[in-house]
Each structure stands twice: as C-alpha cells, then as structure tokens.
Amino acid sequence: MTLPDALRPWAATLSTMDLDLATALGPLLKDLDEFINAATTTHPHRGEPDGFGGIGLRGEPERILVSEWALAEHFPHEFLRRAATGELLYTTPEFVEPHRKGQAAVLVDAGPDQLGAARLVQLAALIVLQRREPDLLLGVLGDEPGSWHPADLKRLLDARRAARPDQGDVRKWADTVDDLWLLSSPRLTSSRCLTTTESAWDDRGATAVRVELNGLTTELTLPGRRHGVRLLRGNLRTPPPDPKRTTTLRFPSFPGAEKVLLARGGTDRDLVVLRVVSGSQKIHRLPGRLLAAAQVDKRIVTLVEQDGVVRPHVIGNQIRAFNRLRVPAEELQIDPEQVAATGLAPLHLFGNSVLCRWNEDWNWWALEAGVPPRFTAFAVVAPGNHPADEPRTSRTPVLLGPPPLFATPEKDNRWRFDGHADIVLPEGARPLGLHLFEDNKPGIVFQEGLILRVRTAARTRTLTAWSGAPAVVHPMQPWVAAPRPDGRIEVGHLVTGQRIATMRGDA
C-alpha cells in the first residue's frame, strides 16, 4: 500500500487499514496533528523553553516573523489579507521535555457522549499520539482503574460503555500513571484533555466537530459517511475473497409446492437449495446427518440425526410445536448412515406432525412431540394446492398431479383417470409425475432405465435432453431436474424443453 506523502509519518499504523480508509482519514489526522502540536508547544506543561524549533502557521502575535511585519509596513492590505486567511508565518518555540517517571497513557471516555463523530476523533488522536509516544498505553473509563493495555486501534473501536463516567473515575485512573492524555467530552477534565463536540451536520449526521485542548479550540471536518461508518465498525481491512467453495451435488428433489430444488451436498450434513425462478443458490451445513428435507411455505424443514436421535431442524421462522420433538432412530427402524447416503427422504407438515417416509414400499410415519412415532394409514402424501395448504393424502396408491389431477393404478401398468382416457405404461417403467400436456390432456412422466418419456393417451414423447441420469419431476409445476456429467443439475420445462435454472457445485 502506497500512502500519500502527507500521511507517511503515520504509515506504521495506517498500514493496518485499506488505502481508501487511510486516505479518507488523512485530512482529519493531519489537522488534528497540527492542532495538538500547536496546543502543546504553546503550553508550559511541555517543559522549559529551548529556542525555536521551526516555522508554522499558528502562534501568538509576538512570534510573527520579522518579514511579515515588513510586509505590514509596506503592503498593509496584503498583510491583513494573509492574517485573515491564516497565511502569516510564526516562529515555533522548542521546549525541553522534563524526564517522565513512567509511560505515557491515553484514557478514553467510551460512554454514550462519545459515540459516532467523537469516536472518530479519538481514533485519529490515538494514531497521532502513538507516533509521539511509541510505547503508549490505552485505558477505558469504566474498566478497573489502572488496567492499562498497549495502545491498539481495535481495542479502542471495540470499547463500548453504557454508563457515563464522572470526574472521580478520571482521578482514580490519573493516580496510576505519570503522563495522562484524556479523550472525552467537555464534562470531564484533566491536565491534558482533548474534548470533542459535534459542531456541524447535514441530513445524514455530523460533518464536523469542535475540539479543545489546553485552552485552544478548532473545528475539524470528519471523513465522509461511508468511510466513517466503516472505521467505527472496525472494518479496517476488506477481507480477501473466499476461495470458491465447490461441492458435490447429489440426489436432487422437488420437495413440495414451492418453486425450490433441493439436493445433497458433498457431506451428509450439506443441503443445497436452489430457488428456481430467481436462480439464487445457498448451501446449508446442518447440525447432524441430513435425513429428510422440504421447503414449507417460507422455511426449510429438515430431519437430522445426531447421536442416534432424530429431530427437526428448521431454517427460517421456527415452529414452536417442534421444539421438543425427539425420536430415537431405532424406533423409526432406520439406519441413519444408510438413509443419509441416499436421496433426501420426503417430508410434509400435517398439523403439529411431521410426515416422512424412508422407503417407497412403506407407509408414511407421523412424528409429533410427546407422542410415540407411528405408522399412518397414508400410502401417498403430496403437496396441497398452495404452499400453505395441508398436504393431500391417500390410503391407496395413486399418482397425484396438480389438483384435481390424479390417476389410480390398474392391472397391466394401466393408470385410470377421472374424465380422461387411460394411459398404459411400458413394463418396468417408473412413474415420476403427472401433468397436463397437449390440448390440456393428462400425461405421465416416467423413466425406462435412464430414458425420460412423457406418455399421454394419444402418444409418447421422448425427452432426450433430460435423459441419461435419474430425473425428478416437480409435483405442481411442469418442471424436470436432472444431473449432468459435469456435476451440474439443470431444471427444464417438460413441454418446451427450455432450461430454466442450473444448480452448480461452485456457486
């Protein structure tokens, strides 16, 4: 980081922050340094006079350079102009510092009077004083008197105290050190007390402050709001971008009526969520083995296993009825490790119960707090018409599509519809979903091996673009999702074949 020449004196401290922050803080830093120099070099506290140390733009009239008085004699109007604009030159006196018995220390008021703009001045003052006193100590009013620490910007920015300190607190701290600087509001005093009050504002907050030290006063302009907020929050360095995290995507599923695709990630605790319409994707690391998951309205409900116990874990607004739901895995007749190595088990909410199923050959389980887990009479459970609706259920095997569409199985792979012609599937076909297709006629989406097809009563269509891997079909939308050889999972439209969204392992 290359600092402007004017900020080089404080390079050691400013190197801990981004260049834009250091540059934004620079004007306040430079003005405050000049003010502290002027206030301390004209004050007897700084030791015995020892001649002149240089030339400056501030001082008493008797220290105006002779050349300036010559200007006053021959060009009085120019002299007055320079006096009015602060351009007159003064000799700067030099003082011999008395020997100090101990280290210099800064005591800061971190109470409510010194939040915001005043804290920025404290930050700049600490940087200025650290250059003057390399072994500077820092203390915070409200802590145990005498508990000094090496001066550090982060310690200062982290200091927050709810109570307002009083003068008695200052005296207790002053007794523990020989050379004390106090940074506070005008409520408190000390032999060297830099006080800060806000003095100018715009519609977004303070833009300038008035500072006072040893009887001298000046007004200082604050950094812009964007940089000021970053400094106050302690965000001195922009963290390097995280290396792109990649994850393996496995076992996609459409868990309900929501327009969401879920998949397992690289471990048995990772859940990958793709919001199909917006394309936004997120990976959630769960507190146990992930067994089942579903998007329910605006929250994600999962079942996880930890230490042999299965319990709900909700991402989003919590569900009070599930707080005490705990079921030993053995009571569910499952091996959690085996379940976590396969696709996400389906899950639905039914009143205060969680309905889940671990195997397509079994009926659904009902899990409820305070009640032993039990098998239900439901052979099929599917989402309701809307995300907030309770699920639809059937005691006999049926194929449910978007309400009111459903089909019941008959002999010889025949599926019967209410008001539509039957559809017969090939031997060994695996039905994935039911939707309306051409001329608003129902069609069954199925796979033969890894070939994806749609069959209506009139014809069969092969979806070549979505074949080649185990696919899943959305229960309410005419969507299909299928893994790709490069690890992606794509979502497409069953009618148009158009790709709608992509789940990526490196997103």
ABEGO torsion letter per residue (X at the ends): XBBBAAAAAAAAAAAABBAAAAAAAAAAAAAAAAAAAAAAAABAAAEBBBEBAEBBABEBAAABBAAAAAAAAABAAAAAAAAAAGABBBBBBBBBBBBBABBBBBBBBABAAABEAAAAAAAAAAAAAAAABAABBBBBBGBBBGBBBBBBAAAAAABBBABBBBAAAAAAAAAABABBBBBBBAABBBABBBBBBBABBBAAEBABBBBBBGGBBBBBBBBBAAAAAAAAAGBABBBBBBBBBBBBBBGBBBABABBBBBBBBABAABBBBBBAAAGBBBBBBBABBBABBBBBEABBBBBBBBGGBBBBBBBEBBBAAAAABBBBAAAAGBBAAAAAABBBBBBBBBEABBBBBABAABBBBBBBBGBBBBBBABABBBBBABAABBBBBBABBBBBBBOABBBBBBBGGBBBBBGBBBBBBBBGBBBABBBBBBGGBBBBBBBBEABBBBBBAABBBBBAAABGBBBBBBAABBBBBBBBAAGBBBBBBAAAGBBABBBBAAX
